[in-house]
């Protein structure tokens, strides 16, 4: 059984804190990613911190989990999504 390679994917798919839009991180659109994460974080009753922190944590978790498997373009999209998320939350 290869659960050690699948636990992080399971977290992304079935987060206890946020209900994520399917394949949102693969959309390639930083605005869409940020808006979706903001909506998920604000509508969640299960998160343990502020909506901003929950959304940013999930985005960072995905980026770190994907690591070296992300192309430079994909990393750039995620970094732009972080900036957009900060903007949406007024940070």
HUQUI-V715323 format. One line per field, one symbol per residue. phi: phi as a letter, one per 30 degrees, with the letter a starting at -180 (. if undefined). burial: I if it has 9 or more other C-alpha atoms within 8 Angstrom, else O. Layout:
phi->???
burial->???
This chain:
phi->.cddccdddddddbedcbccdehddcdicdddddddddddddcdccdcbdedddddddddedddddhdddddddddddddddddddddcic
burial->OOOOOOOOOIIIOOIOIIIIOOOIOOOOOIIIIIIIIIOIIOOIOOIOOOIIOIIIOIIOOIIOOOOOOIOOOIIOIIOIIIOIIIOIOOO
